Amino acid sequence: MAKLACLFPGQGSQSVGMGLDLFNNFAEAKSTYEKIDGIAGRALSTLSFTGPEEELKRTINTQPTILATSLAAWACYKSLGGPMPDFVAGHSLGEITALVAAGAISLEDAVRLVDKRSALMESCPKGAMTAVLGMSAADLESVCTDASTDSECVVVANFNTKDQLVISGNPEAVARAGALVKERSGKAIPLPVGGAFHSPLMSAAAREFTQALAECKFNDAVCSVVQNYDAQESRKAEVMKEKLGKQMESPVRWTATIELLAAHGVETIIEIGPGKVLAGLVKKIDRSIKILNVSDSESLNATIAALKAVTV
């Protein structure tokens, strides 16, 4: 039987004005934003709706506003009778949203965890990240080995698609790797970030985040959660908590995540939250999967109508 998955976006999906249409048209979105603003102790809703863009781009603001917008969209989806998916997953930050959707953690704990996570990542040691196109994962891992030294490392941080990867690490090592990529006929595009996310440079931050996780209550999930750490499904509370603690210093295995969903019979995926970044990645990984999204009233209504048409 065909199965359904919901995906939740991470950093890079933000834009000024995200969530405003849902806020203006759905009481569920308005109440979600108001609740999250109260927990966070600041107006994340205003920052989402009006910016300014430079402030919205700061990690300490980007992550909680994307969480708020995604959870508001999820609340609207549920209010219109959107079915519970068989699987959920999120890209990096989005994994925390996915855990809320699966009933594994509370909205309150999610807001506090993302507040801690974003602060840790914004204050992490100086690092760099570069997107790499036109090179296989195996070849890029070889490049990273060649560009790393005993004191400077670079690793593959995001396996977004088979042809779209991201490297992360010490700025000097990332620069060397970028030069090697170009020498070996790939394309290297430096990203505008100051941290080495999903690399060993995040180890100290990951340890501190794990301490915050220890204070967070996890429940067994009501649907399968596919996590970034190993791209494997789980519903067990302690397993999910352990994997989330390792996520910040480990690669995002997105290609393997989508391949696992397809192997388990997922034929429809809904991206819930701002933007369509994940939809674009899914299309590049498996074009046979039907992709829907929920980011505003129009896309929400279209998604609900498409799901009803399938079940009639």
C-alpha positions in Angstrom: 0.0 0.0 0.0 1.3 3.5 -0.9 2.6 5.4 2.1 2.9 9.1 3.0 5.8 11.1 4.4 6.1 14.7 5.7 9.4 16.5 5.5 10.4 19.7 7.5 13.0 22.2 6.2 16.2 23.5 7.8 18.3 26.5 7.7 18.4 28.2 4.3 14.6 27.9 3.7 13.9 31.2 5.5 12.5 34.4 3.8 11.0 37.6 5.1 7.2 37.2 5.2 7.2 33.4 5.8 4.1 32.3 7.6 2.3 35.6 7.4 -0.4 34.3 5.1 -1.2 31.3 7.3 -1.2 33.6 10.4 -3.7 35.9 8.8 -6.0 33.1 7.6 -5.9 30.3 10.2 -6.5 30.6 13.9 -4.3 27.5 14.4 -1.3 29.3 12.9 -1.9 32.4 14.9 -2.2 30.5 18.2 1.0 28.5 17.3 3.0 31.6 16.7 1.7 33.2 19.9 2.5 30.2 22.0 6.0 30.0 20.6 6.6 33.7 21.0 5.6 33.3 24.7 7.9 30.3 25.3 10.8 32.0 23.4 10.3 35.3 25.2 10.6 37.3 22.0 8.6 38.1 18.9 9.7 35.4 16.5 6.5 36.0 14.6 7.4 39.6 13.9 10.9 38.6 12.8 9.4 36.0 10.4 6.8 38.4 8.9 8.8 41.6 8.6 12.5 40.8 9.1 14.8 42.7 8.6 16.4 40.1 6.3 19.9 40.6 7.8 18.6 39.7 11.3 16.6 36.8 9.9 19.8 35.4 8.4 21.5 35.1 11.7 21.6 31.5 12.9 20.2 32.5 16.3 17.1 33.9 14.6 16.9 31.7 11.5 16.5 28.4 13.3 13.7 29.4 15.8 11.7 31.3 13.1 11.8 28.3 10.7 10.7 26.0 13.6 7.8 28.4 14.4 6.8 28.7 10.7 6.9 24.9 10.1 5.0 24.1 13.3 2.3 26.7 12.3 2.0 25.1 8.9 1.8 21.7 10.5 -1.0 22.9 12.8 -2.9 24.2 9.8 -2.4 21.0 7.9 -3.8 19.0 10.8 -6.8 21.4 11.2 -7.9 20.7 7.6 -7.8 17.0 8.2 -4.4 16.3 6.7 -3.6 12.6 7.4 -0.9 11.5 9.8 2.1 10.4 7.7 3.7 7.0 7.9 7.1 8.7 8.1 8.5 12.1 9.1 12.0 13.5 8.6 13.7 16.9 8.7 16.8 18.4 7.2 19.2 19.3 10.1 17.1 21.8 12.2 14.0 20.3 10.6 14.5 17.0 12.5 13.4 18.7 15.7 10.2 19.8 13.9 9.7 16.3 12.7 10.0 15.0 16.3 7.2 17.3 17.4 5.0 16.2 14.5 5.6 12.6 15.5 4.7 13.3 19.1 8.2 12.5 20.3 8.8 15.8 22.0 6.6 18.7 23.1 6.4 22.1 21.3 7.7 23.7 24.5 10.8 21.5 24.6 11.3 21.9 20.8 11.4 25.7 21.2 13.9 25.5 24.1 16.1 23.0 22.3 16.2 25.1 19.1 17.0 28.2 21.2 20.0 26.3 22.7 21.0 24.8 19.4 21.0 28.0 17.5 23.0 29.9 20.2 25.6 27.1 20.2 25.9 27.0 16.5 26.2 30.8 16.2 29.0 30.9 18.8 30.9 27.9 17.5 34.5 28.1 16.4 35.2 29.8 13.1 34.6 27.5 10.2 33.6 27.3 6.5 31.2 25.4 4.3 31.3 24.9 0.5 28.7 23.4 -1.8 30.1 20.9 -4.3 28.4 20.0 -7.6 29.4 17.4 -10.2 31.4 15.1 -8.0 30.5 11.8 -6.5 30.4 11.3 -2.7 33.3 8.8 -2.9 35.5 11.2 -4.9 34.6 14.1 -2.6 35.5 12.1 0.5 38.9 11.4 -1.1 39.3 15.1 -1.7 38.5 15.8 1.9 41.1 13.3 3.0 43.7 14.9 0.8 42.9 18.4 2.0 42.9 17.6 5.8 45.9 17.7 8.1 46.5 16.7 11.7 45.3 20.2 12.9 42.8 21.1 10.1 39.9 19.0 8.9 37.3 19.1 6.2 34.5 16.5 5.8 31.4 15.9 3.7 28.7 17.5 5.9 25.6 17.2 3.7 24.7 14.4 1.3 21.8 16.4 -0.2 21.6 14.5 -3.6 24.0 12.3 -5.4 25.3 15.4 -7.3 24.8 18.1 -4.6 27.1 17.8 -1.6 28.4 20.2 1.0 31.8 20.1 2.8 32.5 21.7 6.1 35.5 22.3 8.4 38.4 24.6 9.2 38.5 27.5 6.7 42.0 26.6 5.4 41.1 23.0 4.8 37.8 23.8 3.1 39.7 26.2 0.8 42.2 23.5 -0.1 39.4 21.1 -0.7 37.6 23.6 -2.9 40.7 24.0 -5.0 41.1 20.3 -5.4 37.4 20.0 -6.4 38.0 22.4 -9.3 41.2 20.6 -10.3 39.2 17.4 -10.5 36.5 18.9 -12.7 33.9 19.6 -10.0 32.3 22.9 -9.0 32.9 24.5 -5.6 30.6 27.3 -4.3 31.6 28.8 -0.9 28.5 29.3 1.3 27.9 32.5 3.4 28.2 30.8 6.8 30.7 31.4 9.5 30.5 27.9 11.2 31.5 24.4 10.3 28.2 22.8 10.8 27.9 19.0 10.8 31.6 18.5 11.2 34.0 17.5 14.0 34.4 21.3 14.8 30.9 21.1 16.3 31.9 18.4 18.9 32.0 20.7 21.9 28.7 22.2 20.9 27.2 18.8 20.4 28.2 17.8 23.9 26.6 20.8 25.4 23.5 20.3 23.4 23.3 16.7 24.6 23.2 18.1 28.2 20.2 20.1 27.2 18.6 17.0 25.7 19.0 15.2 29.0 16.5 17.6 30.5 14.0 17.0 27.6 11.3 14.3 27.9 11.1 12.1 24.8 8.1 9.8 24.0 7.9 6.9 21.6 6.8 8.3 18.2 3.4 7.8 16.7 5.0 7.3 13.3 8.4 6.4 12.1 11.1 9.1 12.3 14.0 8.9 9.8 16.9 10.8 11.4 19.9 12.5 9.8 22.5 10.6 11.8 22.1 7.3 10.1 19.1 7.7 7.7 17.3 4.9 9.6 13.8 4.8 11.0 12.9 4.6 14.7 10.0 5.2 17.1 11.9 4.5 20.3 12.3 7.5 22.6 15.8 6.8 23.8 17.1 5.9 20.3 15.8 9.1 18.8 17.3 11.2 21.7 20.7 9.6 21.3 20.7 10.2 17.5 19.6 13.8 17.8 22.5 14.3 20.2 25.0 13.2 17.6 23.4 15.2 14.7 25.3 18.5 15.0 28.7 16.9 14.5 27.6 14.3 11.9 26.7 14.5 8.2 23.1 15.0 7.1 22.4 11.8 5.1 19.5 13.2 3.0 19.9 11.1 -0.1 19.8 8.0 1.9 16.8 9.3 3.8 14.7 9.7 0.6 15.9 6.4 -0.7 14.8 4.7 2.5 11.3 6.3 2.2 11.0 5.2 -1.4 12.1 1.6 -0.4 9.4 1.5 2.2 6.6 2.4 -0.3 6.4 6.1 0.2 4.8 7.5 -3.0 3.8 11.0 -1.8 5.9 13.5 0.2 4.7 16.7 1.7 7.2 19.5 2.5 5.7 21.4 5.4 7.3 24.8 6.2 8.8 27.7 4.4 10.2 27.4 0.9 10.6 24.4 -1.4 14.2 23.5 -0.9 13.5 19.9 0.1 11.0 19.4 -2.7 13.8 20.3 -5.1 16.2 17.8 -3.5 13.6 15.0 -3.6 13.0 15.6 -7.3 16.7 15.1 -8.0 16.9 11.9 -5.9 13.7 10.1 -7.0 11.5 11.7 -9.7 8.8 9.0 -9.2 7.7 10.4 -5.8 4.8 12.9 -5.9 5.7 16.1 -4.1 3.3 18.5 -2.4 4.0 21.4 0.0 2.4 23.5 2.7 3.8 27.0 3.1 0.7 29.3 2.7 -3.0 29.1 2.3 -3.0 28.3 -1.4 -0.5 25.4 -1.2 -2.2 24.1 1.9 -5.6 23.9 0.2 -4.1 22.4 -2.9 -2.3 19.7 -0.9 -5.5 18.8 1.1 -7.4 18.6 -2.2 -4.8 16.4 -3.8 -4.7 14.1 -0.8 -8.5 13.8 -0.8 -8.5 13.0 -4.5 -6.2 10.1 -3.8 -8.3 8.6 -1.0 -11.7 9.0 -2.7 
